[in-house]
């Protein structure tokens, strides 16, 4: 497509911020990192052309498999990990959008596909990377891993069953599409 381009930036600094220049702003599972959601949505609104849209994918609560993993596997870091997340309920996100001036076209909950982890290492590396390395791999002991495995009903016989060792379960997520009207 000749008329398609992308701009990447942070919630507080991106190219042509506030310029009424964009047709769409897409925010995919990053809203939970932003403590000042009202300001972020105000900035999105002022950066869109009239008729421009936002599309948000976000969690309105911490998925239980992650919460349990942090509590069981990184007890010493759990408070700092939880402080990183700024998760708010769907109704509050909708209110931020309305307060920014958006008209919500669609806002609904759906379910993600299950995340599947073949090994302990793949699960631990995912937890480490999704917390921007705050999840401390050195705190994970075999005892803690066994407790977490029992808690989440892991499949310890991975090779014979061809099933992943850990599965997240279907996790609810929120999707919202809103438009900047004239």
C-alpha positions as CSV (number, residue, x, y, z in Angstrom):
1,X,0.0,0.0,0.0
2,X,1.4,3.3,-1.0
3,X,-0.6,5.4,1.5
4,X,0.3,3.4,4.6
5,X,3.0,4.3,7.1
6,X,3.7,3.6,10.7
7,X,5.0,5.8,13.5
8,X,6.2,4.3,16.8
9,X,6.7,6.0,20.1
10,X,6.0,6.0,23.8
11,X,2.9,7.1,25.5
12,X,4.5,10.4,26.3
13,X,6.5,11.1,23.2
14,X,5.8,10.2,19.6
15,X,6.2,11.8,16.3
16,X,3.5,14.5,15.6
17,X,2.0,14.1,19.0
18,X,-1.0,16.4,19.3
19,X,-1.0,17.3,15.6
20,X,-4.3,15.9,14.4
21,X,-2.2,13.9,11.9
22,X,-3.1,10.2,12.4
23,X,-5.9,8.1,11.0
24,X,-5.6,5.3,13.7
25,X,-3.8,4.7,16.9
26,X,-3.4,1.0,17.9
27,X,-2.5,0.0,21.4
28,X,-1.9,-3.7,21.8
29,X,-1.5,-4.9,25.4
30,X,0.5,-1.8,26.5
31,X,-2.1,0.1,28.3
32,X,-1.3,-1.7,31.6
33,X,2.1,-0.1,31.6
34,X,0.7,3.4,31.6
35,X,-0.2,4.9,34.9
36,X,-1.7,8.1,33.5
37,X,-4.3,6.6,31.2
38,X,-6.4,9.8,31.0
39,X,-3.5,11.8,29.7
40,X,-2.5,9.0,27.3
41,X,-6.0,9.0,25.8
42,X,-6.1,12.8,25.7
43,X,-2.9,12.7,23.7
44,X,-4.3,10.0,21.4
45,X,-7.4,12.1,20.8
46,X,-5.4,15.3,20.0
47,X,-3.1,13.3,17.6
48,X,-5.9,11.9,15.5
49,X,-7.6,13.5,12.5
50,X,-11.4,14.0,12.8
51,X,-12.8,10.6,12.0
52,X,-9.6,8.9,13.3
53,X,-10.0,5.8,15.5
54,X,-8.3,4.2,18.4
55,X,-8.1,0.4,18.7
56,X,-7.2,-0.9,22.2
57,X,-6.5,-4.5,23.3
58,X,-5.9,-4.7,27.1
59,X,-6.5,-6.7,30.2
60,X,-8.8,-5.3,32.8
61,X,-7.3,-7.7,35.4
62,X,-4.2,-9.7,35.9
63,X,-4.6,-13.2,34.5
64,X,-4.7,-15.8,37.3
65,X,-1.9,-17.9,35.9
66,X,0.4,-14.9,35.9
67,X,-0.6,-13.7,39.4
68,X,-0.1,-17.2,40.7
69,X,3.3,-17.5,39.0
70,X,4.5,-14.3,40.5
71,X,3.3,-15.2,44.0
72,X,4.7,-18.8,43.9
73,X,7.9,-18.3,41.9
74,X,9.1,-14.8,42.8
75,X,7.7,-14.1,46.3
76,X,10.5,-11.7,47.1
77,X,9.8,-9.7,44.0
78,X,6.0,-10.0,43.9
79,X,5.3,-6.5,45.3
80,X,7.6,-4.7,42.8
81,X,6.2,-6.8,39.9
82,X,2.6,-6.0,40.8
83,X,3.5,-2.3,41.1
84,X,4.7,-2.3,37.5
85,X,1.2,-3.0,36.3
86,X,-1.5,-0.3,36.2
87,X,-4.5,-2.4,35.3
88,X,-7.9,-0.8,35.5
89,X,-11.4,-2.1,34.9
90,X,-13.1,-2.0,31.5
91,X,-15.6,0.5,32.8
92,X,-12.9,2.9,33.9
93,X,-11.0,2.6,30.5
94,X,-14.3,3.4,28.8
95,X,-14.7,6.5,31.0
96,X,-11.2,7.7,30.1
97,X,-12.1,7.4,26.4
98,X,-15.4,9.3,26.8
99,X,-13.6,12.0,28.9
100,X,-11.0,12.5,26.2
101,X,-13.8,13.1,23.7
102,X,-14.0,9.8,21.9
103,X,-17.3,8.2,20.8
104,X,-17.0,4.5,21.7
105,X,-18.0,2.4,18.7
106,X,-17.5,-1.0,20.3
107,X,-16.2,-2.2,23.6
108,X,-16.3,-5.8,24.6
109,X,-14.6,-8.7,26.3
110,X,-13.3,-11.7,24.4
111,X,-10.9,-14.6,25.2
112,X,-7.3,-15.1,24.2
113,X,-6.1,-18.5,22.9
114,X,-4.3,-20.4,25.6
115,X,-0.7,-19.7,26.0
116,X,1.2,-23.0,25.9
117,X,4.7,-23.5,27.4
118,X,6.5,-26.7,26.5
119,X,9.1,-26.6,29.3
120,X,9.8,-24.9,32.7
121,X,12.4,-22.8,30.9
122,X,10.0,-21.5,28.3
123,X,7.5,-20.4,31.0
124,X,10.2,-18.8,33.1
125,X,11.7,-16.9,30.1
126,X,8.2,-15.6,29.2
127,X,7.6,-14.4,32.7
128,X,11.0,-12.7,32.8
129,X,10.5,-11.0,29.5
130,X,6.9,-9.8,30.1
131,X,8.0,-8.1,33.3
132,X,10.9,-6.3,31.6
133,X,13.4,-8.6,33.5
134,X,12.0,-7.8,37.0
135,X,10.9,-11.4,37.4
136,X,14.1,-12.9,39.0
137,X,15.0,-16.3,37.5
138,X,17.5,-16.9,40.3
139,X,14.6,-16.9,42.9
140,X,12.9,-19.9,41.2
141,X,13.7,-23.1,43.1
142,X,12.6,-26.6,42.2
143,X,10.3,-26.6,45.2
144,X,8.6,-23.4,44.1
145,X,8.3,-24.7,40.5
146,X,6.7,-27.9,41.8
147,X,4.2,-25.9,43.9
148,X,3.3,-23.7,40.9
149,X,3.0,-26.8,38.7
150,X,0.6,-28.4,41.2
151,X,-1.4,-25.2,41.4
152,X,-1.9,-24.7,37.7
153,X,-2.3,-28.4,36.9
154,X,0.7,-28.8,34.7
155,X,1.4,-31.8,32.6
156,X,4.7,-33.3,33.8
157,X,4.6,-36.1,31.1
158,X,5.2,-33.8,28.2
159,X,7.0,-36.1,25.8
160,X,4.6,-39.0,25.8
161,X,1.4,-37.0,25.6
162,X,2.5,-34.3,23.1
163,X,0.8,-31.8,25.4
164,X,2.4,-28.6,26.6
165,X,3.7,-28.7,30.2
166,X,1.9,-25.4,31.2
167,X,-1.2,-23.8,29.7
168,X,-2.6,-20.5,30.7
169,X,-6.2,-21.2,30.2
170,X,-8.4,-18.9,28.1
171,X,-7.9,-15.4,29.4
172,X,-10.4,-12.6,29.1
173,X,-9.2,-9.5,27.4
174,X,-10.9,-6.3,26.4
175,X,-11.1,-4.7,23.0
176,X,-12.3,-1.2,22.4
177,X,-12.7,0.9,19.2
178,X,-13.5,4.5,19.4
179,X,-13.7,7.5,17.0
180,X,-12.8,11.1,17.1
181,X,-15.9,13.0,15.9
182,X,-16.0,16.5,14.6
